[in-house]
Amino acid sequence: MVEITKTVRNVDLDAYRVFRAKAVELGYSTGAALTEALRLWVNARERPRYTVRAEMAPGVDRDATASDQRGRTAEPVAAEGT
């Protein structure tokens, strides 16, 4: 991994302090914890937020995605034969 130094503006000081304290508590450097947080944040936004489950919504396809990657609600997909 290539190491770089960056300056980030407009970071909430209280949020940073809590983040830094938790990183230290868990034995992480600030950089390692921030790298993990950034990756988790990106990955969370690349997956659909949830799917509509057939047992929760009769007549809806089990694999229908209820939210696209931008977080907008999508129309449910009707199950075949309904």
ABEGO torsion letter per residue (X at the ends): XBBBBBBBBGBBAAAAAAAAAAAAAAGBBAAAAAAAAAAAAAAAAABBABBBBAAABBGBBAABBABBAAGBBBBBBBBBGX
